[in-house]
Every structure is written in C-alpha cells, then in structure tokens.
Amino acid sequence: MIEQVLSLLLNGERFFITTHVRPDGDALGSQVALGLFLKGLGKEVTMINSDPLPYNLFWLPGADEVEVFDGSLRQRERIGAADVIIIADTNALERLGKVAGPVENSTNTKLLIDHHTHPEKWFDVTYRRESASSTGELVYELIAAYDRNMITPEIATALYTAIMTDTGSFRYDSVTPTVHRTVADILELGDIRPAPIHISLYDTRSIHGLKLLSRALESVTLCYDGQVGYMVLSQRVVRESGASLDETEGFVNYVLSIEGVNAALLFTETDSGTKVSFRSKGNTFVHEWARAFGGGGHRNASGAYIRRPLDEVIREVLAVAPRFMDLKDTPPADEGVLSPEDEHYLSILMDRKTQESQ
C-alpha cells in the first residue's frame, strides 16, 4: 500500500490538502508536514481548511500557508485543478465543513491518510491504520519510505507536534516502542528540541483562557458512582470569560484525572447545537458512545456534534452511558430520566447508526 501512495505522490503535480473542522495538532501538523514534503519535491500544493488555525498553533512552521475557505472562485478553481486531493486525519465528508462541497464535487483522485475507525467509502486510495498513534505517524512513514533526509527542521516540528498532541504527550495506550523510535528519528533528523514545542502548545494560555478554565472546573459533576465525570461550557460562560473556544483544548483531561473517573465528557454549547468531547482511560472505550450520536474517533478519545440544545444533550448522552460502559443501568443521579420522546429519539438514532456500521 505504501508503494501505491508514494507513486501517487510522486507522479502528481498539483495537490490539495485539507483536514477536519477545528483542526488540532495532529490534523494541522500532518497537513503541514505533508505539504512541505510535497513542495520539497517541486510539487504545487494548496492547503485550505474550513476553520481558522487554533490559537496555540499559529507558531507552527508552514501553518501560515494554510488558508481558510472563503468560497471564492479562486479557491474553488485551485481545488478543482488538483491532480490529487488529500484528506488528512478525518474520514468523513461532514467533518470537512465548508470544504466538503468542493471535495465531493471533484472527479480527481481522493487520497485518505488517517487512523480513525469506520472510514467512509468515497476515497479512491487510502493509507490508514487504526493502531497508529496519529496521522502524523503515518505521514512520517510515507516521507521516510521515500527519503528520511527530506525531514527538515520545519517538517520535523510539524510531525513531532502531530504525534505528541494525539498521544497526550506520549501517555496513551497507542504509544509503542515504534512510536518512540519514530519520534527519536524525527528529533535527530530535524535537529529540534521538544521543550519549545511543548511550551508553545501547553504552557502558553491567555488570561481569558485561564478564566474560562476556572469556570469549567466549577461545573465538574460526577455521576454513576464517580465513574463518569463531565464539565459544561455554555455560550454565556464562554462569552463572559472573553476566551475563544480554541482555548478549551485539554479541558476535559482535568475531569479524567479525577480518581475513579473512567470516562470524562466536555459539553460545549454552540450557535447550532452542542459539541461533546469524550475521553476515557485504559480499557474503557468511548468511540462507540460517540458514534451513537453521529460522531466518532479513537477508542479513548472521540467527539460528536449534536444539533440539539445543551441541556437535552447532556441528559441524553449521560443517560445511555450504561450501554457503552460497565455501569449500573440507572440514570445519573443529577440528570433525572429520559422522557418517552427522548427514548424514542435515541432508539431511532442508535438503530440508524447500527445499520450504517453493518
């Protein structure tokens, strides 16, 4: 498979690279690393995303070459002119946001580079492995298979950022000896140091972001005998803090760090619905829980976007936890029970997701 993908990369002349909405370190790092690699081969590369860069990744070398989709004819023509369209770190059309339309309408080759479960069927070529720690690890494999010496300091920084962020600073179960050897190679080839990258990602927070974290911590609630915990961010709280939603990255991990909590959730209210971030420890998996609500991701880190009001989503998501975890089959003490209408809605939704996965 790696030979087929390399052939596609070497033979193409014009490339378009995109990733999912609200790009994180793995998404942007993989996108930029691949873009810089292809430019090093003399290729014409266009990188456009649906959403702007998150606040803590503006510093990433090459990130300034990533455009935000504005719907202009110029951008659409560049997407349409690409010999190969590369989708990195997501495998669902909906997750491409505003870029989804031009990608779907293109008749040119679509290449998926990803490590998430349950990919959609519209890709022409795929390079994916669910056991990979990150999409960045897969991009490293492609570059190294061609020529390790093409890993410049800029590419190394992007790859290290991708792998570090998607492994939780190398603490998740996806971290293997191979991952450590990969990172060692990246550090050596790029002659880079981890400390400045870590500081830029995790140790630089605005005063507004700190205030928002304080409000989020005030909302922490435990249920199911302390095995499930969650925090809530309403639009009002975010607005009053003066912070952006980008600054909520990592908030949910504070809940997961509580002793006895095996699954943690962050509910964030938006203009059109509720974003839910799922995190878990060890053999407690949350990806199917997220899929039941139209989302997905990794076994221990997933997400979903539900177009329903915040209070309803909190109640519904928590109420079905026993279907996906080894818990008492009772509703959370603080959340009451589902109404017959909500039970009917959930049954229809989960039946549909089960059919889609078959």
Residue pairs with C-beta under 8 A, 6 or more apart in sequence:
1 126
1 127
2 127
2 141
2 142
2 145
4 125
5 111
5 113
5 125
5 127
5 142
6 142
6 145
6 146
8 84
8 109
8 111
8 125
9 15
9 38
9 41
9 43
9 84
9 142
9 146
10 41
10 146
12 43
12 83
12 84
12 109
13 43
13 44
13 83
14 43
14 44
14 46
14 81
14 82
14 83
14 84
15 35
15 38
15 43
15 44
15 45
15 46
15 82
15 83
15 84
15 85
15 86
16 45
16 46
16 47
16 48
16 78
16 79
16 82
16 84
16 85
16 86
17 31
17 34
17 35
17 38
17 45
17 46
17 47
17 86
17 88
18 31
18 47
18 48
18 49
18 50
18 85
18 86
18 87
18 88
18 96
18 99
18 103
19 27
19 28
19 30
19 31
19 49
19 87
19 88
19 89
19 90
19 96
20 27
20 89
20 90
20 95
20 96
20 97
21 49
21 50
21 51
21 95
21 96
21 97
22 51
22 54
22 245
22 246
23 31
23 49
23 51
23 53
23 54
23 57
23 89
24 54
24 165
24 166
24 249
25 57
25 161
25 162
25 164
25 165
25 166
25 201
26 89
26 134
26 135
26 136
26 162
26 163
26 165
26 166
27 88
27 89
27 90
27 135
27 162
28 53
28 54
28 57
28 60
28 63
28 66
28 158
28 161
28 162
29 60
29 136
29 158
29 159
29 160
29 161
29 162
29 163
29 165
30 88
30 89
30 113
30 134
30 135
30 136
30 138
30 139
30 158
30 159
30 162
31 47
31 49
31 66
31 88
31 89
32 47
32 60
32 61
32 62
32 63
32 65
32 66
32 158
33 62
33 136
33 139
33 140
33 143
33 155
33 158
33 159
33 162
34 86
34 88
34 113
34 139
34 142
35 45
35 47
35 62
35 65
35 66
36 61
36 62
36 152
36 154
36 155
36 158
37 139
37 142
37 143
37 150
37 155
38 45
39 45
40 150
40 152
46 67
46 78
46 79
46 82
47 65
47 66
47 67
48 66
48 67
48 68
48 69
48 75
48 78
48 79
48 99
49 66
49 67
49 68
49 69
49 97
49 99
50 68
50 69
50 96
50 97
50 98
50 99
50 100
51 68
51 97
52 68
53 60
53 63
53 66
54 246
54 249
55 206
55 244
55 246
55 247
56 200
56 201
56 202
56 204
56 246
56 247
56 249
57 63
57 161
57 201
59 200
60 157
60 158
60 161
61 153
61 154
61 157
61 158
62 154
62 158
67 75
69 75
69 97
69 98
69 99
71 98
75 102
76 102
79 85
79 99
79 102
79 103
79 106
80 102
80 105
80 106
80 108
82 106
82 108
83 108
83 109
84 108
84 109
84 110
84 111
85 103
85 106
85 108
85 109
85 110
85 111
86 111
86 113
87 96
87 103
87 110
87 111
87 112
87 113
87 114
87 123
88 113
88 114
88 135
88 139
89 113
89 114
89 115
89 116
89 135
90 96
90 114
90 116
91 112
91 114
91 116
91 118
91 119
91 120
91 123
91 128
92 119
92 120
92 296
93 100
93 103
93 104
93 120
93 122
94 100
96 103
103 110
104 122
109 124
109 125
110 122
110 123
110 124
110 125
111 123
111 124
111 125
111 126
111 127
112 119
112 123
112 125
112 126
112 127
112 128
113 126
113 127
113 128
113 135
113 138
113 139
113 142
114 126
114 128
114 135
114 138
115 128
115 129
115 130
115 131
115 132
115 133
115 134
115 135
115 137
115 138
115 298
116 128
116 130
116 296
116 297
116 298
117 130
117 287
117 296
117 297
117 298
117 299
118 291
118 296
118 357
119 126
119 128
127 138
127 142
128 138
129 138
131 174
132 138
132 174
133 163
133 166
133 167
133 172
133 174
133 175
133 176
133 179
134 162
134 163
134 165
134 166
134 167
134 174
135 162
135 166
136 158
136 159
136 160
136 161
136 162
136 163
136 166
137 162
137 163
137 179
137 182
139 159
139 162
140 151
140 159
140 163
140 182
140 185
140 186
143 150
143 151
143 155
144 151
144 185
148 185
148 189
149 189
151 159
151 185
151 186
151 189
151 190
152 190
153 190
153 191
153 192
154 190
155 190
156 186
156 187
156 189
156 190
156 191
156 192
157 190
157 192
157 197
159 186
159 190
160 183
160 186
160 187
160 190
160 192
160 194
160 197
161 197
161 201
163 179
163 182
163 183
163 186
164 170
164 183
164 194
164 197
164 198
164 201
165 201
166 174
167 174
167 175
167 179
168 253
169 198
169 202
170 179
170 180
170 183
172 300
172 301
173 282
173 300
174 298
186 192
187 193
187 194
202 250
205 213
205 247
206 243
206 247
208 241
208 242
208 243
208 244
208 247
209 241
209 243
209 244
209 247
211 241
211 242
211 243
212 233
212 237
212 238
212 241
212 243
212 247
212 248
213 251
213 254
215 233
215 237
215 240
215 241
216 231
216 232
216 233
216 237
216 248
216 251
216 254
216 266
217 231
217 254
219 231
219 232
219 233
220 229
220 230
220 231
220 254
220 255
220 258
221 229
221 230
221 231
221 232
221 334
222 228
222 229
222 258
222 261
223 229
223 230
223 318
223 332
223 333
223 334
223 335
224 321
224 322
224 325
224 327
224 328
224 330
224 332
225 327
225 328
226 258
226 260
226 261
227 260
227 261
227 262
227 263
227 325
227 327
228 261
228 262
228 263
228 264
228 265
228 318
228 321
228 325
228 327
228 332
229 255
229 256
229 258
229 261
229 263
229 264
229 265
230 255
230 264
230 265
230 266
230 267
230 314
230 318
231 251
231 252
231 254
231 255
231 265
231 266
231 267
232 266
232 267
232 269
232 310
232 314
233 248
233 251
233 266
233 267
233 268
233 269
234 269
234 310
235 269
235 270
235 271
238 245
238 268
238 269
245 268
245 270
248 266
248 268
251 266
252 264
252 265
252 266
252 277
252 279
253 264
253 279
255 261
255 264
255 265
255 266
255 279
256 263
256 264
256 279
256 280
256 281
258 264
261 281
262 280
262 281
262 282
262 284
262 325
263 278
263 279
263 280
263 281
263 284
263 286
263 289
263 321
263 325
264 278
264 279
264 280
265 276
265 277
265 278
265 279
265 317
265 318
266 276
266 277
267 274
267 275
267 276
267 310
267 313
267 314
267 317
268 274
268 275
268 276
268 277
269 310
272 307
273 305
273 306
273 307
273 308
273 309
273 313
274 305
274 306
274 308
274 309
274 310
274 313
274 314
275 303
275 304
275 305
276 290
276 293
276 295
276 303
276 304
276 305
276 306
276 313
276 317
277 302
277 303
278 286
278 287
278 289
278 290
278 295
278 297
278 301
278 302
278 303
278 304
279 286
279 300
279 301
280 286
280 299
280 300
280 301
281 300
282 300
284 300
284 325
285 299
285 300
285 324
286 299
286 300
286 301
286 302
286 324
287 296
287 297
287 298
287 299
287 302
288 324
289 302
289 317
289 320
289 321
289 323
289 324
289 325
290 296
290 297
290 302
290 303
290 304
291 302
291 304
291 353
291 357
292 320
292 323
292 324
292 346
292 349
292 350
292 353
293 304
293 306
293 316
293 317
293 349
294 304
294 305
294 306
294 349
294 353
295 302
295 303
295 304
295 305
296 302
296 303
296 304
297 303
306 313
306 317
308 316
312 342
314 335
315 335
315 336
315 338
315 342
316 338
316 342
316 345
316 346
318 331
318 332
318 335
319 331
319 332
319 335
319 337
319 338
319 342
319 346
320 346
320 350
321 327
321 332
322 328
322 329
322 330
323 350
331 337
331 338
338 346
